[in-house]
């Protein structure tokens, strides 16, 4: 947990050079669907080949990243493994900036082992007992790393730690930090991957919240979710309303529940190709999607780095799947980000999202007629009951988000009982990934979130 001085030859932060992806919007749409299909097939091929032929599995990548990180943290010298991206783990990422970092292992009721992280203080606000607790939950294909990649001047986790909060960051089953189970192997047991965000909500988030509150001796916490991180918070509180007492405030960034608003191009593509994607991963017996491996990270680095002849293709894919906002996306940072993201998930999680995209509803996993009867005692999967969510909620959405059309969080706000605010980020093109890595994220979003949290907690405390 030592702080490391930055040096030009040993940098693990985002590149400082600016290379904006100012490509014409029309060029993004021309053939980008084909690009997506080719990227999906290529990543799946790389995944299978690297795991079983080249022995570059997600487990090996995580293990060697840990070894590099401990070497970096304790010895302050570092020789990267040849041909590997220089990714380090969460603790080393935050230590680099002088912040303390901790890793904790939480076991769920169904046997998954989750490694979660904590920033208990900052250079200006050392750790102390009794700090208000923040729990930050990542979205689909992400990990705790995605909250801390850009440093203290931009990332919300550091801003909150500087303000005196005890900041915890979750990792869900199946991602790079949580590919473990007491009896199932993620590499050899398909049963390990039989989960969607429904199980993540009911088992992972409950276990993590309970662990944090016991560890900190606090009665409740503030929950900040991005994308799928918001989805699982709604599922948790709709099915286990007793957790309303444990979440004193819910902050939802790019909230995902309903899909009734007219879909944008990327969501329309997923809707139109749901069955084809499901058939492909099922027939190929692919249970894990987009794991963080050395091969995948190196492929992304080679493709997306400055000077690569494929960089425009890489940027087109990002714009298509997240939203077109080149003014807020530093193209020079993309290859760095892709050393940490995507961090893996189950195929079933993606299928669950695609099912809800097709129906537009916020409902449980559709197992098919026969299994639905056995599981739910009805032919169709039940809807999640949002009326059970009484914790106060703040909703923040992007007008340029390729995944979350503005009409969907607006509909959500009308069905949640206790919405304190619903706000569009003040940038007409603010995209899905801008919530994490936009160049001006502090001015556009994070200062406002900090203000909203601080004001709400003051009001709650004064009412006691």
C-alpha positions as CSV (number, residue, x, y, z in Angstrom):
1,X,0.0,0.0,0.0
2,X,2.9,2.3,-0.6
3,X,2.7,5.4,-2.8
4,X,4.9,5.4,-5.9
5,X,6.4,8.4,-7.6
6,X,5.4,8.8,-11.2
7,X,8.1,8.6,-13.8
8,X,8.0,8.9,-17.6
9,X,9.4,5.5,-18.2
10,X,7.2,3.7,-15.7
11,X,3.7,5.2,-16.3
12,X,0.6,3.2,-15.7
13,X,-1.8,6.2,-16.1
14,X,-3.6,7.3,-19.2
15,X,-1.5,8.8,-22.0
16,X,-1.1,12.5,-21.8
17,X,-1.0,13.1,-25.6
18,X,-4.3,14.1,-27.2
19,X,-5.4,12.4,-30.3
20,X,-9.1,13.1,-30.8
21,X,-11.1,10.7,-32.9
22,X,-12.7,13.4,-35.2
23,X,-14.0,11.0,-37.8
24,X,-17.1,11.9,-39.8
25,X,-20.3,10.5,-38.3
26,X,-21.3,8.9,-41.7
27,X,-18.1,6.9,-41.8
28,X,-19.0,5.4,-38.5
29,X,-22.3,4.1,-39.7
30,X,-21.0,2.8,-43.0
31,X,-20.2,-0.9,-42.5
32,X,-20.0,-0.6,-38.7
33,X,-22.5,-3.4,-38.1
34,X,-20.1,-5.7,-40.1
35,X,-17.3,-4.3,-37.9
36,X,-19.2,-5.3,-34.8
37,X,-19.9,-8.8,-36.0
38,X,-16.2,-9.3,-37.0
39,X,-15.0,-7.9,-33.7
40,X,-17.3,-10.3,-31.8
41,X,-16.2,-13.3,-33.8
42,X,-12.5,-12.3,-33.6
43,X,-12.6,-11.8,-29.8
44,X,-14.3,-15.2,-29.4
45,X,-11.7,-16.8,-31.6
46,X,-8.9,-15.1,-29.7
47,X,-10.5,-16.1,-26.4
48,X,-10.7,-19.8,-27.3
49,X,-7.3,-20.0,-29.0
50,X,-5.4,-18.1,-26.3
51,X,-7.0,-20.1,-23.5
52,X,-6.6,-23.6,-24.7
53,X,-3.7,-23.4,-27.2
54,X,-1.4,-20.6,-26.0
55,X,-2.2,-20.9,-22.3
56,X,-3.0,-17.2,-22.0
57,X,-6.1,-17.7,-19.9
58,X,-8.0,-15.1,-17.9
59,X,-6.7,-16.7,-14.7
60,X,-3.1,-16.5,-15.9
61,X,-3.5,-12.9,-16.8
62,X,-4.9,-12.0,-13.4
63,X,-2.2,-14.0,-11.6
64,X,0.6,-12.4,-13.4
65,X,-1.0,-8.9,-13.1
66,X,-1.1,-9.5,-9.4
67,X,2.6,-10.5,-9.3
68,X,3.5,-7.4,-11.4
69,X,1.5,-5.2,-9.1
70,X,3.1,-6.5,-5.9
71,X,6.5,-6.2,-7.4
72,X,5.7,-2.7,-8.5
73,X,4.2,-1.7,-5.1
74,X,6.9,-3.2,-2.8
75,X,10.1,-3.1,-4.8
76,X,9.4,0.0,-6.9
77,X,11.1,-1.6,-9.8
78,X,9.2,-3.3,-12.7
79,X,10.2,-5.3,-15.7
80,X,7.1,-6.1,-17.7
81,X,6.5,-9.6,-18.9
82,X,7.6,-9.6,-22.6
83,X,4.6,-8.9,-25.0
84,X,2.2,-8.3,-22.2
85,X,0.4,-5.0,-21.6
86,X,1.5,-3.3,-18.5
87,X,-1.8,-3.6,-16.6
88,X,-1.6,-3.6,-12.8
89,X,-4.3,-4.4,-10.3
90,X,-6.6,-2.0,-8.4
91,X,-4.4,-1.6,-5.3
92,X,-1.4,-0.7,-7.3
93,X,-3.4,1.7,-9.4
94,X,-4.6,3.7,-6.4
95,X,-1.2,3.4,-4.6
96,X,0.4,5.1,-7.5
97,X,-1.4,8.4,-6.6
98,X,-0.7,8.1,-2.9
99,X,-4.1,6.6,-1.9
100,X,-4.4,3.5,0.4
101,X,-6.0,0.5,-1.3
102,X,-7.3,-2.7,0.2
103,X,-8.6,-6.0,-1.3
104,X,-11.2,-8.1,0.5
105,X,-12.7,-11.5,-0.4
106,X,-16.4,-12.0,0.1
107,X,-18.1,-15.3,-0.3
108,X,-21.7,-15.4,-1.6
109,X,-24.4,-17.7,-0.3
110,X,-24.1,-19.8,-3.5
111,X,-20.3,-20.2,-3.2
112,X,-18.8,-17.5,-5.5
113,X,-15.7,-15.7,-4.2
114,X,-15.6,-12.0,-5.0
115,X,-12.6,-9.8,-4.6
116,X,-13.8,-6.3,-3.8
117,X,-11.7,-3.1,-3.1
118,X,-11.6,-0.2,-0.8
119,X,-10.1,3.3,-0.6
120,X,-10.3,4.0,3.1
121,X,-8.6,7.4,2.9
122,X,-6.6,9.8,0.8
123,X,-3.3,11.8,1.1
124,X,-5.3,14.6,2.6
125,X,-7.9,12.6,4.6
126,X,-6.4,9.6,6.3
127,X,-8.4,6.5,7.2
128,X,-10.6,6.9,10.3
129,X,-13.4,5.1,12.0
130,X,-17.0,6.2,11.3
131,X,-16.6,7.7,7.9
132,X,-19.8,7.7,5.7
133,X,-19.6,4.7,3.4
134,X,-19.9,4.8,-0.4
135,X,-20.3,1.6,-2.4
136,X,-19.6,1.9,-6.2
137,X,-20.8,-0.9,-8.5
138,X,-19.5,-1.2,-12.0
139,X,-21.5,-2.0,-15.1
140,X,-21.5,-4.8,-17.7
141,X,-18.1,-6.2,-18.7
142,X,-16.3,-3.9,-16.2
143,X,-14.5,-4.1,-12.9
144,X,-13.5,-1.9,-9.9
145,X,-10.6,-0.8,-12.0
146,X,-12.8,1.2,-14.4
147,X,-13.6,3.7,-11.6
148,X,-9.9,4.6,-11.0
149,X,-8.1,4.7,-14.3
150,X,-8.0,8.4,-15.0
151,X,-6.6,9.6,-11.7
152,X,-7.6,12.0,-8.8
153,X,-8.4,15.0,-11.0
154,X,-11.1,13.1,-12.9
155,X,-12.3,9.9,-11.2
156,X,-15.2,10.0,-8.8
157,X,-13.7,7.4,-6.4
158,X,-10.8,9.7,-5.6
159,X,-12.9,12.8,-5.3
160,X,-15.1,11.0,-2.7
161,X,-12.1,9.7,-0.8
162,X,-10.6,13.2,-0.7
163,X,-13.9,14.5,0.7
164,X,-13.8,12.1,3.6
165,X,-15.9,9.1,2.5
166,X,-14.9,5.5,3.0
167,X,-15.1,4.3,-0.6
168,X,-15.7,0.6,-1.5
169,X,-15.8,-0.8,-5.0
170,X,-17.5,-4.1,-5.9
171,X,-16.7,-6.8,-8.4
172,X,-19.3,-9.3,-9.6
173,X,-19.0,-13.0,-10.3
174,X,-17.3,-13.8,-13.5
175,X,-15.2,-10.7,-14.0
176,X,-11.4,-10.6,-13.8
177,X,-11.4,-10.3,-10.0
178,X,-14.1,-12.8,-9.3
179,X,-13.5,-15.9,-11.4
180,X,-13.6,-18.2,-8.4
181,X,-16.0,-20.5,-6.6
182,X,-15.7,-22.9,-3.7
183,X,-16.3,-25.9,-5.9
184,X,-16.8,-24.9,-9.5
185,X,-14.1,-24.1,-12.0
186,X,-14.7,-21.2,-14.4
187,X,-12.5,-23.0,-16.9
188,X,-14.0,-26.5,-16.8
189,X,-17.5,-26.2,-15.3
190,X,-20.2,-24.6,-17.4
191,X,-22.4,-24.4,-14.3
192,X,-20.1,-21.7,-13.0
193,X,-21.4,-19.4,-15.8
194,X,-25.1,-20.1,-15.2
195,X,-26.0,-16.7,-14.0
196,X,-27.3,-13.4,-15.2
197,X,-27.6,-10.0,-13.5
198,X,-30.5,-11.5,-11.5
199,X,-28.2,-13.8,-9.5
200,X,-25.6,-11.0,-9.3
201,X,-28.2,-8.8,-7.6
202,X,-29.6,-11.4,-5.2
203,X,-26.3,-13.0,-4.2
204,X,-23.3,-10.8,-5.0
205,X,-24.7,-7.4,-4.0
206,X,-26.4,-8.6,-0.8
207,X,-23.2,-10.3,0.3
208,X,-21.0,-7.3,-0.5
209,X,-23.3,-4.8,1.2
210,X,-23.6,-7.0,4.3
211,X,-19.8,-7.4,4.4
212,X,-19.1,-3.7,4.1
213,X,-21.6,-2.7,6.8
214,X,-20.2,-5.2,9.2
215,X,-16.7,-4.2,8.5
216,X,-17.4,-0.5,8.9
217,X,-19.9,-0.8,11.7
218,X,-22.2,1.5,9.8
219,X,-26.0,1.0,9.4
220,X,-26.3,2.1,5.8
221,X,-24.4,3.3,2.8
222,X,-24.6,5.3,-0.4
223,X,-24.9,3.1,-3.6
224,X,-23.5,4.4,-6.8
225,X,-24.1,2.3,-9.9
226,X,-23.2,2.6,-13.6
227,X,-25.2,0.8,-16.3
228,X,-25.7,-2.8,-15.1
229,X,-24.6,-1.5,-11.7
230,X,-27.9,0.4,-11.6
231,X,-29.9,-2.6,-13.0
232,X,-28.8,-4.9,-10.2
233,X,-29.7,-2.3,-7.5
234,X,-33.3,-2.1,-8.8
235,X,-33.5,-5.9,-8.8
236,X,-32.1,-6.2,-5.3
237,X,-34.5,-3.7,-3.8
238,X,-37.5,-5.0,-5.7
239,X,-37.0,-8.5,-4.5
240,X,-35.4,-7.9,-1.1
241,X,-37.0,-4.6,0.1
242,X,-35.4,-5.0,3.5
243,X,-32.2,-3.6,1.8
244,X,-33.9,-0.2,1.5
245,X,-32.8,0.4,5.1
246,X,-29.2,-0.4,4.2
247,X,-29.1,1.9,1.1
248,X,-29.6,5.5,2.3
249,X,-29.2,6.9,-1.2
250,X,-29.1,5.4,-4.7
251,X,-27.2,7.2,-7.4
252,X,-27.8,5.8,-10.8
253,X,-25.5,6.7,-13.7
254,X,-26.8,5.7,-17.2
255,X,-29.7,3.8,-15.5
256,X,-30.8,0.6,-17.3
257,X,-34.2,-0.9,-16.7
258,X,-36.8,-0.3,-19.4
259,X,-36.2,-0.4,-23.2
260,X,-39.5,1.1,-24.5
261,X,-38.0,4.2,-26.0
262,X,-37.1,4.1,-29.8
263,X,-33.8,2.2,-29.8
264,X,-30.6,3.7,-31.2
265,X,-28.6,1.9,-33.8
266,X,-26.5,-0.4,-31.5
267,X,-29.5,-1.5,-29.4
268,X,-31.5,-2.0,-32.7
269,X,-28.7,-4.2,-33.9
270,X,-28.8,-6.3,-30.7
271,X,-32.6,-6.6,-30.9
272,X,-32.5,-7.7,-34.5
273,X,-29.8,-10.3,-33.9
274,X,-30.7,-11.6,-30.4
275,X,-31.4,-15.1,-31.7
276,X,-28.4,-15.2,-33.9
277,X,-26.0,-14.2,-31.1
278,X,-27.7,-16.6,-28.7
279,X,-27.4,-19.4,-31.2
280,X,-23.8,-18.6,-32.0
281,X,-22.6,-18.7,-28.3
282,X,-24.7,-21.7,-27.5
283,X,-23.6,-23.8,-30.4
284,X,-20.0,-22.8,-29.9
285,X,-20.4,-23.6,-26.2
286,X,-19.1,-20.2,-25.2
287,X,-20.1,-19.5,-21.6
288,X,-17.8,-16.7,-20.8
289,X,-17.7,-13.5,-22.9
290,X,-14.9,-10.9,-23.4
291,X,-12.6,-12.0,-20.5
292,X,-9.6,-9.9,-19.7
293,X,-6.6,-11.8,-21.1
294,X,-3.2,-10.9,-22.3
295,X,-4.2,-11.8,-25.8
296,X,-7.4,-9.7,-25.8
297,X,-5.6,-6.7,-24.2
298,X,-2.7,-7.0,-26.6
299,X,-5.1,-7.2,-29.6
300,X,-6.9,-4.0,-28.4
301,X,-3.6,-2.2,-27.7
302,X,-2.3,-3.0,-31.2
303,X,-5.5,-2.1,-32.9
304,X,-6.4,1.1,-31.0
305,X,-3.0,2.7,-30.3
306,X,-1.9,6.0,-31.9
307,X,-0.3,5.2,-35.2
308,X,-2.2,2.0,-35.8
309,X,-3.8,1.7,-39.2
310,X,-6.8,0.1,-37.4
311,X,-7.4,3.0,-34.9
312,X,-10.3,4.5,-36.8
313,X,-12.0,1.1,-36.9
314,X,-11.4,0.8,-33.1
315,X,-12.9,4.3,-32.5
316,X,-15.8,3.6,-34.8
317,X,-16.7,0.5,-32.7
318,X,-16.5,2.6,-29.5
319,X,-18.7,5.3,-31.0
320,X,-21.2,2.8,-32.3
321,X,-21.6,0.9,-29.0
322,X,-21.3,3.8,-26.6
323,X,-22.2,7.0,-28.4
324,X,-20.5,9.5,-30.7
325,X,-18.8,12.2,-28.6
326,X,-15.2,12.6,-29.9
327,X,-14.8,15.9,-28.0
328,X,-15.0,13.9,-24.7
329,X,-13.0,10.8,-25.8
330,X,-9.3,11.1,-26.0
331,X,-8.4,8.5,-28.6
332,X,-4.9,8.2,-27.1
333,X,-6.4,6.8,-23.8
334,X,-8.5,4.1,-25.5
335,X,-5.7,1.4,-25.7
336,X,-4.8,2.1,-22.1
337,X,-8.4,1.6,-21.0
338,X,-8.6,-1.6,-23.0
339,X,-5.9,-3.1,-20.8
340,X,-8.5,-3.2,-18.1
341,X,-11.8,-3.4,-20.0
342,X,-13.7,-5.5,-21.0
343,X,-13.2,-7.6,-17.9
344,X,-15.5,-10.5,-18.6
345,X,-19.1,-11.7,-18.0
346,X,-21.3,-14.7,-18.6
347,X,-23.1,-15.2,-22.0
348,X,-26.3,-15.6,-20.0
349,X,-26.0,-12.0,-18.7
350,X,-25.8,-10.6,-22.2
351,X,-28.7,-12.8,-23.3
352,X,-30.8,-11.5,-20.4
353,X,-30.2,-7.9,-21.5
354,X,-31.1,-8.8,-25.1
355,X,-34.3,-10.4,-24.0
356,X,-35.4,-7.3,-22.2
357,X,-34.4,-5.2,-25.1
358,X,-36.7,-7.2,-27.3
359,X,-39.7,-6.9,-25.0
360,X,-38.9,-3.4,-23.7
361,X,-39.8,-4.6,-20.2
362,X,-37.8,-5.0,-17.0
363,X,-38.4,-8.7,-16.3
364,X,-36.6,-11.8,-15.1
365,X,-34.7,-14.2,-17.3
366,X,-36.8,-16.0,-19.9
367,X,-35.8,-19.7,-19.6
368,X,-38.5,-20.8,-22.1
369,X,-42.0,-22.1,-21.6
370,X,-41.3,-25.3,-19.7
371,X,-38.6,-24.0,-17.4
372,X,-40.5,-20.8,-16.8
373,X,-43.3,-22.9,-15.4
374,X,-41.0,-24.8,-13.2
375,X,-39.1,-21.7,-12.0
376,X,-41.7,-19.0,-11.9
377,X,-45.0,-21.0,-11.9
378,X,-46.1,-19.0,-14.9
379,X,-45.4,-19.1,-18.7
380,X,-43.7,-15.7,-18.9
381,X,-41.0,-14.3,-16.7
382,X,-42.3,-12.0,-13.9
383,X,-41.7,-8.2,-14.0
384,X,-39.6,-6.7,-11.3
385,X,-41.7,-4.8,-8.8
386,X,-40.2,-1.3,-8.7
387,X,-42.8,-0.1,-6.2
388,X,-40.8,-1.8,-3.5
389,X,-37.9,0.6,-4.0
390,X,-38.3,3.3,-1.4
391,X,-34.7,4.4,-1.0
392,X,-34.2,7.9,-2.4
393,X,-32.8,7.8,-6.0
394,X,-30.9,10.2,-8.2
395,X,-30.9,9.4,-11.9
396,X,-28.3,10.8,-14.3
397,X,-28.4,10.1,-18.0
398,X,-26.6,11.1,-21.2
399,X,-28.4,12.5,-24.2
400,X,-26.0,10.9,-26.6
401,X,-25.9,7.4,-24.9
402,X,-26.1,4.7,-27.6
403,X,-27.4,2.2,-25.1
404,X,-29.7,4.2,-22.9
405,X,-32.1,6.3,-24.9
406,X,-33.3,9.3,-22.8
407,X,-36.9,8.1,-22.8
408,X,-36.0,5.0,-20.8
409,X,-34.6,6.7,-17.6
410,X,-37.5,9.1,-17.9
411,X,-40.0,6.2,-17.8
412,X,-38.0,4.7,-14.9
413,X,-38.3,7.9,-13.0
414,X,-42.1,7.8,-13.3
415,X,-42.2,4.3,-11.8
416,X,-39.8,4.7,-8.9
417,X,-41.6,5.9,-5.7
418,X,-38.8,8.2,-4.3
419,X,-36.9,10.0,-7.1
420,X,-35.1,13.1,-5.8
421,X,-33.8,14.2,-9.2
422,X,-33.5,13.1,-12.8
423,X,-30.9,15.0,-14.8
424,X,-29.3,14.9,-18.2
425,X,-25.6,15.5,-18.2
426,X,-25.1,19.0,-19.7
427,X,-23.5,17.8,-22.9
428,X,-25.8,17.0,-25.8
429,X,-23.5,14.1,-26.9
430,X,-22.6,12.6,-23.6
431,X,-22.2,8.8,-24.1
432,X,-22.4,5.6,-22.1
433,X,-18.7,5.4,-21.4
434,X,-18.4,9.1,-20.9
435,X,-19.8,8.4,-17.4
436,X,-16.4,6.8,-16.7
437,X,-13.8,8.4,-18.9
438,X,-14.8,11.6,-20.5
439,X,-12.2,14.3,-20.7
440,X,-14.3,16.8,-18.8
441,X,-16.1,14.4,-16.5
442,X,-15.4,16.3,-13.4
443,X,-16.9,19.5,-14.6
444,X,-19.8,17.8,-16.5
445,X,-20.8,15.2,-13.9
446,X,-18.6,14.3,-11.0
447,X,-18.7,17.6,-9.2
448,X,-22.5,17.5,-9.5
449,X,-22.7,14.0,-8.1
450,X,-20.6,15.0,-5.1
451,X,-22.8,18.0,-4.5
452,X,-26.0,15.8,-4.8
453,X,-24.7,13.2,-2.3
454,X,-23.4,15.8,0.2
455,X,-26.6,17.8,0.2
456,X,-28.8,14.7,0.5
457,X,-26.8,13.2,3.4
458,X,-26.9,16.6,5.2
459,X,-30.6,16.7,4.9
460,X,-31.0,13.2,6.1
461,X,-28.7,13.8,9.1
462,X,-30.5,17.0,10.0
463,X,-33.8,15.2,10.0
464,X,-32.6,12.7,12.6
